[in-house]
Amino acid sequence: MSSPKIYVLDTNVLIHDPNAIHKFEDNTVIIPIFVIEEIDQFKKELSERGRNARQLARSLDKLRDSNGHSLQEGVELEGGGKLVVAVPEDQKEWRSRDNQSMDRAIMKTALRYRDQNPDRRVVFVTMDSNLRIRADAFGLHAENYEGGRLRIDELYAGSYVIDSDKRTVDLLGQKEIVPGGAVELPEGIHPNAGIVLRDRAHEKHTALGRYNLESNEIRPLRVPREGAWGVRARNLEQYFALDVLLDPEVHLVTLVGKAGTGKTLLAVAAGLQSVFDEGTSARLVVSRPIFPLGRDVGYLPGTLEEKLNPWMQPIFDNLEYIFTSARRQMRDHRDYHELVASGVLQIEPLTYIRGRSLPNQYLIVDEAQNLTPHEVKTVITRAGVNTKVVLTGDPDQIDNPYVDAASNGLSFVAQRFRREALAGHVTLRKGERSSLAETATKLL
């Protein structure tokens, strides 16, 4: 039986996941004292980083009290492993450091454990790609932290193409329900998946539908001819998106796509349709993270509305398009400013959402790829009775340094909820903003 491994953790791992110390099975987990010092700098922040720093401090203090041993000697973990806070042999190394020297000190700790334990595999775990490169140059085995990460190539796409006979395709095209037994459904097909039913003899002969898991049938899309508030679908993914956005039985929708694919526009238009035309929601709430999430906007000049305007301008642009270009006239309101003033349309940051309860709302969270899984959980758990939550974003455009395409909250939710009947997911691939924007996305 091989000896347990030794994992040396970098600061960013514990800031990303304060429970990471419990996820290395029966191996030894080393936290350099320099990591504790770095994390201590964040504990007073009101951001997600500050909350994780405080949670880690409480966890380590609890382990120290319950084991009867010092953290330097090592304490037993529930999974059978051992946790050690590594202190340098030379106490002079404790002097004040900048970020680069902290990185070197942490990596030096990992190198020391490697040299002192030639019979055990020492792994340096960091989410910093440059630090992994530097570790490799020193002959130190380094890995990314995989806890809570997804494989991007396995991310659920949200739709399937199914070959069938002409009669079945015609049946769905005539807005009739197709029983699941009438076609060969993919193994493990997910609820609310978009279906392109294709004629085997003529590939261009198709019909669109959505799979219902409970009844095991393909139902035709119920997208109005005029679209939602004058916004019409321009491709099949947008048809799928509008269908789940307008379905009150689907309480969570994730829309993933590159810039210009219409994620936010479709979500806002469907929200307006649900509130004003169908009455399935009492209020439309549109929000996006003020990055970094949780930073107080009080130090910015101006009123609260003036502080938020630069962050919320993309939302205003979509509303302006709907009211001016989508050829939809609202009898009681000339523009979206009147909807905001009446309180039926609410545009706000995510900064203060913790602790709220949002019943009968149509909640849209734009740029959700900048949220951590914990932050997205905080948002979704605010949903009250009859509330629909829509998350939109592009995992390839992330501004948050603590998440990436595989660990952000949007991808996390899309993958975790793919088997739930109350959730739907659509990946939008084709840009529809303009031919220039689409070409720029491809070439630049």
N, C-alpha and C positions, 0 to 999 in steps of 0.2 A: 504494500500500500504506500503511495507516494506521500511525502511530507506536505502538510498544509502550506498554502502559499502565503506570502506576505504582501499585502496591498497598502501602498503609501498614497494617501489621498491629498489632492490639491485643494486649495480654498474654493475654487469655482464649483467643485463637485458638491461640497456641503452647502454652499449658498443655493445651488440649484435644487438639491434634495437633502434636507437635514436628516432624513431617515436613512441615508445611504450607508451609515455605519452598520446597519442591520441586514444589508443585502449582499454580503459576501460569504454566506454560509458558515462553514466551520473553519475559515481561514483567519489569519491574524490581520487586523486593520490598524494601520499606523497613522496617527494624525500628528504631524510636526507641530511643535509649539508655535512656530511662526504662522501657521494656519489659524490657530486660536487668536493670535494677536491681530491678524488681518480681519477676521470675522468680528472681533470686538469693536472695530471701527464702525461697523454697520448697525450695531444693536439699537441705536436710538432713532434710526430712520423709520418713517411711517410706510415705507415701500414694502414690496414683497421681499426684497433682500433683507430689510430690517427684521421682518417677522420670522424669516428663516433663521437669521442669526440668533434671535432670542430663543427660538425653539430648540436649536442645537445646544445652546448654553444650558437650558433646562434639562435636556436629555443627558448631557455629560455630567451635570451635577447630580442627577438622580442615580446614575451608574456609580458615581463615586461614593455616594452615601450607602447604597444598597449592597455593595460588594465587600466593604470593609478593607479594601486595598486602595492604594493610591493609583491614579491614572498612569503615573510613570512606571509603576511595577506591572500594570496591566490588570484589566478587569474582564470577567467573563460576560459574554453576550448570550442572549436567549437562544440564538441559533447554534450555539456550541463553539463559536469563535471567540476571539480575544481582541480587546481594544487597548491600545497603548498610545499615550501621548508622549511623543519623543522629544526629549530635551537635549540640546547639544552638549557634547562633552566639555567644550570650551565655553564657559559662561560669558566670555567677552562677545560672543556672537549675538548676544541679546540686545546689542545697541540698536538705536533707531535706524530704520532702513527705508529705502524707497521701494517702489513696486518691483523694479528689476532685481534689486538685491534680495528682496523677499523670494522671488521666483528661484533665484540661484540657491538660497538657503534651503528652500523646500526640496529642490532637486538634489542638493548635497546630502540631505537627510536620507533620501531614497538610495543614493549611491553608497552611503555608509552602511545601510542595512544590507545592500547587495554584497558588499565586500565582507561583512561580518557573518553572513549566512550563505556560504558557497554551496551548501547542500539543499537550499530551498529556493524556489522561484520567487523573485521579488518583482512586483509589478507596480509601476508608477501610474496612477490613474488621474488624468487631468482632461478637462474639456477645452484646454487651450492647445490648438493645433501647433502653434509655433513652439510651445514648450515640449510637446511630444517629439517634434523634430530635433530639438536640442538634446533631449534625453537619449534619443536614438544615436546621435552623434557621439555620446559618451558611452555607448554600449549598454544603456539601461533600457529594459523592455518597458514600453509605455503604451497605455490603452486609453481609449475614450470611455467615458462613463456611459453605460448602456441602459441604466435603470430608467424606465419610462420612455425610452426611445423607440421609434418605429423604423421599419425598413421602408424607405420612400418608394421603392419599386413595388412594394406590396400594398401600398395605400389604396383603399377601396375607391374605385372610379365612379361608382354610382349608377352604372348602366350596363346593359348586356345586349348583344345582337344575337337573335335566335332565328334560325332558318326553319321555315315551315312550308306548307302547301299554299297554293293560291287561294283556296276557299277560306282557310283560316285567316290569312292576311286580309282578305276582303271583309270578313266578319268583324275584325277589330277596326278596320277602316270605316265601317258603317256604324261605329260607336256601340258595338255590341261586346258583351263580356266573353272572353275566351277562357274556358276551363283549363286549369293547369295540366290536366291529363291529355289535352288535345295537342300539346307541343312537347318537345323534349327540353325541359327546363335544365339550366346548368346546375351542377351539384353545389349545394350550399348557397343557393341564391338568397339574397338578403331582402328583407321587407322594404317596400316602397322603392325598389330599384326601377329605373327607367328601362323600358323594353323597346327595342327596335325589332319588330317582327318582319322578317325578310323572306320573300318568295324564292324558293330554291331555283326555280326555272328562270326567273327574271330578277336579278339582284336589285334593280332600281325600283321594283315594286315593293313598297314597305308600308308599314303602319306603326304608329306609336302608341304605347300604353304604359301602365305602371303595375307592378306586381303587388298583389295583396296576399300576405302570408296567411292570415287567418282563414280566408276562404279558398286559398290556393287557386287563384285565378288572375288573369291579366285583364285589367280594367282600362277602358279608353281614357285618354287624357281629358280633363274637364277645363280646358283653357278657353275663356270667352273669345269669340272671333275678333272683338275689338281689343283684346289683351287686357291689361290692368291699367286703368286710368290713362288709356291711350298708348301705353308702352306695349308693343307687340314683340313676340319672340321672333328672332331672325334665323335661328338654327335649332337643331333638335335638342341640344343641351339646354338652351333657353326655354324650350317648350317643357322639358322635364322640370326645370327650376320653377317656372311659373305654376305648374301643376301642384307641386308640393308646397309652395309658398302660399297658395290660395286654399289649401285643404286644412280646415280647422281641426281635423283629427290627427294631423302631424304636428306635434308640439315642439319639435326641435329640428331645425334645418341647418346644414352646413353647406356653404357654397365656396368652392375652391377654384381659383383660376387666375391667370395672369392679368396684368393691367389691360383695361379696355374690353373685357369680356362681358361686362354688364352686371356684375355681381350686385353692387350697391344699388344701381338703378332699378333692377328687377325687384329687389327686396323692398325698397321704398315704395315703388308703385304698387306692389302686392299688399303692403301694409296699409296704404291709403285706401285701396279697394276693400280690404277687410274691415276697416274702421267705418268708412263713410257709405259704402255701397251695400255691403253685406251685413254689417253690424255684428260681426263675430268677435270684435274687440272694441273696448271702450276708448282706448288711447293708443296712439303710435309713439313709441319712444325710440329715438335713434341716437346711438352713442358710439364713441370710439375712444380708445385709450389715449390719454395725454401722456406721451412717453417721457420718462418712465412712469408707469402706473403708480398712483399713490402720491406723486409729488404735489405739494400744495401750490395752487396757482395764486395765492394771496400776494406774493411779492411782485407780480406783473402789474404794470400800470393800467388804470382804467377800471371800469365797472366789471362785474363778473361776466356779463355778456361780451364786453370788449376783450376780456382776457381769453375767452373761449373761441372767439370768431376765427382766429388763424387755424385752430385745430379742427374746427367744424366746417370750414369752408367747402371741403369736398362734398359734404352732405347738402349744404345749401346749393351747390352747383347742380346736383341731381334734382333737387326740388324745383329749382328754377327751370330746368329743362322740362320737367313734367308739366309745369304750369304754363310754359310758353310754347314749347316745340311739339309736345305730344298731342296737341289739338284736343285737350280735355278742358272743358269749361265747368267750373264749380259754381253753382247758382248762388250760394251764400257767401263765397269767399273769392276775392279777386286774386290773391296771391297767398303764398305760404306764410307770410308774416302774420296774416290774420289768424291762420290756424294756430300758430305759435302763441299769439296773444290770447286766444280762447282757451289754451291749455289742452286742446285735443291732440296737438302735435307737440311733443316735447323733445328737445335736442339738448343733450347734456353729456358731460364726461363720465367716465367710469370711476373717477376718483373716490366718490362718496357713496358707492352702491352698497358697500358692506352694511349689513343690518337691515336693509330695506326689504319689503315684501311687495311684489308687483302682481296683483291679480288682474285678470281681464285686460292684459296689455299685449301689444304686438311689439316686441323688443328686438331691435336690430343692433348688433354689435359689429361695426365695421373695423377692418384692420385687425381682426382677432388673432392673426398669426404672431402678433407682438406680445400676446399674453402667455403666461406659463400655464401648465395644466391646473395648478392650484387656483390661479386667478380665474380661469374659465369655470372651474367648479364653483367658485364664489358667485359668479354671474348667474350661472344656470340655477343654482339653488335659491336664487331670489325669486324665481318664477312661482307665482301663485296659481290659483284655480283658473283654467281657461286662458293661460298666458302662453304665447308662442314665442320662442327664442330663435332668432336667425343669426348665425355667425358667418361672416364673409371675410375673405382674405386671400393672400397669395403667400404660400410658405417659402417662396424663393425671394421675397422682398421683406426681410426681417431687420428691424432696427434695434431690437433688444439683444444685447451681447450675451445674455444668459440663456437664450434658447436658439435653436436652429431649425432647419426644415424637418428634422426627425423628432424634435422634442418640444415643439411649440404646442400651445393649447388647442389650436384649430385642428391640426392633424391628429392630435391625441383624441379629441372628441369624435371626429369623423370615424376613426378606426374603432373606438370603444363602443359607439352607439350603432354600428352598422347592422347589428342583429336585432335591434329593438324596433317593434312595430310602430312606436310613437315618433320615430326619427326618420329623416330622409337626408340623402346626400347627393350632390351633383357636382361633377367636375366640369367646368366650362373651359373649353380649349380654344375656340375661335374668337379672335378679337373683332368687335363690332363698332368700336368708337369711331374709327376712320381708317381709310386705307393707309394713310401716313403713319398713324399710331401702330397699326398692325405690322407694317414693314419695319418700323423702328424697333419693335419688340423682337422681331426675328433677327435683325442684322446687328443691333448694338449691344 
